[in-house]
Structures are given as structure tokens and as C-alpha cells.
Amino acid sequence: MAKEYDLVILGGGTGGYVAAIRASQLGMNVAVVEKGQLGGTCLHRGCIPSKALLRSAEVFRQTKEAATYGIETAEIALNFAKVQDRKNNVVRTLHQGVQGLMKKGKIDVYEGFGRILGPSIFSPMPGTISVEHENGDENTMIVPKNVLIATGSKPKSLPGLEIDGEHVMTSDEALQMTELPNSIIIVGGGVIGIEWASMLTDFGVDVTVIEYLDQILPTEDEAIAKEAEKLLKKKGITFEKGAKVLSDTLTIDDGVRIEAEIKGKNESFQAEKMLVSVGRQANTTNIGLENTDIVVDKGVIQTNSFFQTKESHIYAIGDVIGGMQLAHVASHEGIVAVEHMADQNPLPLEYENVPTCIYSNPEIASVGLTEKQAIEQGFEIKTSKFPFKAIGKALVHGESDGFVKIIANKANDDLLGVHMIGPHVTDMISEAGLAKVLDATPWEIADSIHPHPTLSEVMGEAALAVDGKQIHG
């Protein structure tokens, strides 16, 4: 007899397991179907392992710079095997934590590949889930009142750039490298490409980034992207922008060689390895969408503001619906979806209030509109830009590059956007995020006392600078 649930979630990644916990809190009987490991891409192939490697790269770089702080060190060596061991231990610890949360919430976890079936003897509506087990056991049937699709995404490639996992990799394969290459070509200058470029150059790898557009980090404010490129070039990274990679020119011998068209001319690039970082595509195939009336457009599932699909009892969240494709976004989408199922009347998610973070060195973080977006939306704006060089704690910290930029509505002083590049800005963006949620103004941010000496003082000064009232600039 098929087991019945109030909610079955396809995918145990960040969005899926957070939704499961919230549903359990609301008294639902919940099951999660996961073909890999709980925690999904973020925990095992994305956010956490990449940030663990970035932290090791940061410590290695800082150790090499120790003499600047008056610390004399002996010969410094990188043991990449131990770097990978540390990364794996961090992932393992967090994975055990997620497993514990499932037990605490009395949430059933089915290991296997879940597929939505059409109307059947189990249910008159599409939604019965068939769980296919890798060990060859007979499929398990589970019958939910509601379904939440949280199947995530996988790395894209370019036509003709075959991923072999050794010479040509995506971030999935790069995370498993046992040795660092001497040189690498990174195709794509978006968030993932820039994080890997920063990490690898800090590890001592010769890095070339080839970007199709004329701006790296195309979703960021132009001033931030320009500053990032300038500071990353100082670290030794080579950038080729406005470059169309010619996939059919790829040759692999001892390393990789490829050509790119730049300003009408073909240029050749060579390195030991290549990392393809050109975005991610939603996992919508083979999950049974054809057995439903769910609409898929441009590769992603279409939903309303509460993440209901055209089948009102089937919801979808996270990368599979496109959008911002961030773990914290998927988590909040999952909470909204579950609360909507439970008639809790949640508020729709305001994506303009979602902070984004890039964990390169220097770090980058933002919330709200870029200057270009604000102007395109018809706002008359006023802006400020305040440098970390004027902040005492930044000088003490030894990292004073970068700035905070604030964009405000000239008509009513409303905060429109905050953009940061510099030390630890991924930890400071939440103040700006809260200000956006509360519909604060720059003067209200400035009126909040920022302790001295802290890096957070840059927010207070940048807020004052919107009206030319900054103290230290």
C-alpha cells in the first residue's frame, strides 16, 4: 500500500530541506525524495565546498603577506591534499547536521530518483511520486496531498565544449581536483567564474578569464564591476572581455588550447586546464512534468508569486524556477510555498530586498537596484561612494581597497540600492538588507551609531555622503 503524506518534496537541497522543516513545524506529515545527498548542490558541489577552498586560499595568501604585519615566517608551502580534506570535513559535518534536522522533524527521507505520475489508482490528480532506487529495488509509491519541486540545477556548458572532467571541467569537477594546475582558462566572468579566478590565483595558479560581454559580473553595478576587475588584475588575473569562445577550435594535448574572437580577430589561448562557468540550467527533465499541466518556459517551471504551478497542489522553488538561483532565495521561497499550502497567508518574496554575495578577494555584496536599473525605472537618483581607505579598521585589517556605494531616490530619500566591494562585505550587507526591508532612508542608516573602530563604519559614512555630510571623506 502506498504511503500517504501531506507534502512530498522532490529534492533535498537547501530549498527542499528548509521547506521540509517548516512544513513539519506546521504539523504536516512530510517526505523528501533525494537521489544524491541531503544538502544538495549548495552543500556538496557549490556554496559550502567552494567557500571552504576560498578560505584556504585566503589563509595561504595572508600567510605569504605575514611579514607586512611584522610576523616573520619560515618557508610557506601549500598542501592541497589537506586543503581538500578540510573542505570535505566541513561538508561532512554540515551533512550530518542536516540529517539530524530531518530526524528531529520526523521527516521521512527516500533515497532515489522521484518522478511525478499522472492520475492513477492512487490519486485522481497528478502528483503520486514514484521513487526509483539505484540498488534495483522495486519502485516505491508515495501519495502526497501537495508536491514541492526543488530539483535544483546543474552547470551549463557551451556547444562543442565537451566536459571530460580532467582537462575541461565545470565547477563540479573542479571541486574534486587532487592537484592544482599551473594555469587555467576560465570561460565566463560571472559570479562562479570570478570566485574561482580569485581562489586559484591566490593558490598561485596563472588565471585567464574569457568573458563574452564587455563587463565582468554583468549583474553587478557598473562601478563595482570596474573596481573588481581593477583589483583582480592587480592580483595577476588576465581578463579578455567581449570575447566569443570558438568551441570548434578546442584542442587537447598536454593541456588545452582554444581560440576566441575579439574585436573581429581570432586570438589563441593555452593553459593546463579549462573551467567552463557559463551559468546553470534547471533540472526539469525526467521528473514527470509531462504527466501534468505544469508550464515550462525557457527551461524553467512557471509559478505564481506563492510558487504554485498550473497544478495548484504542485509547487516549485529554487533554481528550477529560474530567478536569482541562490541558496538563501530557495530557502525563503520554500518557506513561502509551504506556508501558502498551510493557509498561513505569507507575504510574497520581494526579490529587490534579497542580498547577493560574491566571495572573491575582494568580496562583493549588494542589495536592491543598480544605478543603471534605477535610472531605467524612471527614478531621479542621488548616489554616494565612500572608500574603505578612510576607515581605520580597514587599515588595521590590512585590506583597505574598495568602497560602499549607495543609491537613493532623490524625491523621497528612499533607499534604492547598496553595493559593496571590500573586506568582509558579505558579512556587512545584511544591514543594508534590513534597511531595504524596513524601507529606510540613508539618513536613518547614518543616524544608527556604528561602533568605532569597525568596518561597519563605512556604511554610516556612505549614508552620510548621499547628502554630502560624510565626516572622514
C-alpha positions, -999 to +999 in steps of 0.1 A: +000+000+000+014+034-010+022+057+020+003+090+021+018+124+031+006+159+034+037+170+014+063+153-007+094+173-017+114+164-048+150+174-039+167+176-005+189+207-013+188+239+007+154+249-006+139+214-002+151+206+033+143+241+047+108+237+033+105+203+049+115+216+083+090+245+080+062+221+069+070+198+098+067+228+122+033+235+108+022+199+116+025+184+081+035+148+075+065+153+052+087+132+030+118+142+010+130+124-021+167+129-028+187+110-054+220+122-041+228+135-006+207+158+016+220+193+013+221+191-025+243+213-047+249+240-022+263+217+005+281+192-017+290+209-050+285+246-045+283+272-017+300+253+011+329+234-006+338+264-027+338+287+003+359+263+022+385+263-006+383+301-008+390+303+029+421+281+025+432+303-004+427+334+018+448+320+046+476+310+022+476+345+007+476+362+041+504+339+054+526+349+024+519+386+034+526+380+071+558+400+071+537+431+063+523+427+098+557+421+115+553+383+115+584+365+102+576+331+089+596+302+077+591+287+043+555+286+033+541+256+015+507+246+002+494+211+009+464+209-014+455+174-002+450+188+033+430+217+018+407+192+002+405+172+034+394+203+053+368+211+027+354+175+029+353+176+067+333+209+067+308+193+042+306+161+062+299+180+094+271+200+079+257+170+061+254+152+094+236+183+108+210+182+080+204+145+086+199+153+123+174+180+114+154+155+093+152+131+123+143+159+147+114+169+124+103+133+119+107+138+082+109+107+061+138+107+035+136+084+005+168+078-013+162+076-050+150+095-081+115+109-078+091+111-107+056+126-108+029+103-121-003+112-138-038+103-124-038+067-112-054+043-089-036+061-061-049+096-068-073+112-093-049+141-097-013+140-110+012+140-081+017+105-070+055+101-067+074+070-080+108+067-063+133+048-084+161+032-063+196+029-076+201-005-060+174-020-083+147-024-056+112-021-068+099+015-071+083+030-040+050+048-045+041+077-022+009+097-024+010+134-013-017+160-009+009+185-021+041+183-040+071+207-039+095+205-068+130+216-056+152+197-080+178+225-085+201+229-114+233+217-130+262+235-147+257+246-183+284+241-210+288+256-244+280+236-276+312+219-286+330+222-253+327+187-241+333+183-203+358+155-198+363+162-161+401+163-165+411+190-190+377+207-195+357+210-162+327+226-147+328+237-110+315+202-101+347+186-114+370+214-103+359+209-066+373+174-068+408+183-082+435+164-064+462+187-077+462+224-087+471+232-123+498+256-132+475+275-154+438+277-162+414+293-187+381+302-171+353+307-197+328+331-181+333+361-159+301+358-138+299+351-101+312+315-102+339+323-127+352+352-106+352+333-073+372+305-089+396+330-106+402+347-073+407+315-054+430+299-079+452+330-083+456+331-045+467+295-047+494+305-072+477+294-105+480+315-136+445+325-145+429+339-177+392+348-177+374+349-211+341+368-209+316+372-238+302+406-225+321+438-221+317+437-183+326+410-159+300+404-132+273+417-155+246+416-128+265+440-106+266+478-105+290+490-132+312+508-107+315+476-086+324+455-117+351+480-128+366+481-093+366+443-091+383+440-124+410+465-114+417+448-081+417+413-096+441+424-123+464+436-095+464+400-082+476+388-116+444+377-133+442+383-171+408+394-185+396+391-221+362+408-224+340+410-255+354+376-264+334+349-282+349+315-275+351+294-307+343+259-293+353+241-325+389+253-321+394+234-288+423+210-289+435+189-260+471+175-258+492+181-227+468+209-219+440+228-237+442+253-265+413+274-278+406+304-299+383+334-292+370+361-315+379+395-300+371+427-320+368+407-352+402+389-348+408+354-336+432+350-306+446+318-292+448+309-256+466+280-239+466+266-204+469+233-185+431+231-178+398+249-186+369+257-163+336+264-181+315+287-160+286+300-181+256+296-158+234+268-147+203+250-162+172+238-143+168+201-136+133+197-152+139+165-173+126+131-164+108+143-133+073+137-148+063+172-158+048+157-190+022+140-168+009+173-155-003+206-168+028+224-154+041+251-178+079+251-186+091+282-204+127+288-214+138+258-194+123+268-161+090+260-143+064+288-143+048+296-109+027+324-093+040+346-065+034+319-040+052+293-061+022+274-072+024+258-107-006+255-130-014+224-109-025+242-078-013+214-055+021+212-070+046+240-061+082+247-073+110+267-059+147+274-063+169+271-094+142+250-111+121+282-115+150+304-126+153+338-109+182+346-087+194+310-083+208+315-047+205+291-018+191+316+006+165+326-021+154+289-025+151+286+013+127+316+016+108+305-015+103+271+002+090+287+034+066+309+014+054+279-006+048+257+025+031+285+044+008+291+015-001+254+014-010+257+051-031+288+046-008+309+067-011+339+043+026+346+037+038+377+020+053+372-015+090+374-016+104+408-026+134+400-047+147+436-046+153+430-009+175+399-014+212+405-007+237+388-030+273+379-022+304+371-042+332+355-021+362+365-041+390+386-028+379+414-026+344+404-015+314+419-032+278+422-019+247+441-030+210+446-024+185+465-044+188+483-077+220+492-096+224+528-107+215+518-143+184+499-132+172+528-110+176+552-139+159+528-163+130+525-139+125+563-140+139+573-106+157+606-102+186+595-080+214+607-058+244+585-050+274+583-028+306+563-028+327+560+003+361+543+004+374+518+029+407+537+028+391+562+051+381+536+077+405+529+105+396+493+110+402+486+073+438+500+076+443+479+108+429+449+090+454+454+061+427+454+034+415+489+025+407+486-012+371+490-023+341+512-013+304+512-005+280+528-030+245+539-020+217+548-044+187+568-031+155+582-046+160+620-048+123+626-045+117+610-011+151+597+002+141+561-001+170+536-003+171+520-037+203+501-037+235+494-017+266+480-034+299+470-016+333+458-026+360+453+000+369+434+032+341+413+048+313+430+029+294+397+026+290+399+064+280+435+063+254+435+036+226+423+060+224+458+075+216+471+040+192+443+035+173+451+067+172+488+057+156+478+024+130+456+041+122+485+065+121+510+037+147+530+054+164+562+041+202+569+041+198+594+069+182+567+091+212+544+084+235+573+093+216+580+125+223+544+136+255+546+155+282+524+140+309+515+166+345+525+162+367+511+151+348+487+129+345+481+092+307+488+095+316+525+099+318+526+061+280+522+059+274+551+082+298+573+062+284+562+028+249+570+041+260+605+052+278+610+019+245+607+000+238+643+012+275+654+013+276+651+051+304+625+054+328+631+083+360+614+072+359+619+034 
